[in-house]
């Protein structure tokens, strides 16, 4: 702090501008990081839903439910369901 107080008016202005630039860059990086986390979270949720649907399909197949019913319930194609047998 003592060094900052000894700066000339011109140097003080340059220092303040550099602080503002740093904060702008830091904010941009933080925002990008947060957006990346949110994207990753949403992707994780989608993968979890997909895994749960596969688990339900496998249980339906074990209980000999008709393939057409499983297609209607899950939104998976007949081919996708048959691959899970």
Buried (B, 14 or more C-beta within 10 A) or exposed (E): EEEEEEEEEEEEEEEEEEEEEEEEEEEEEEEEEEEEEEEEEEEEEEEEEEEEBBEBBBEBBEEEEEBEEBBEEBEBEEEBBEEBE
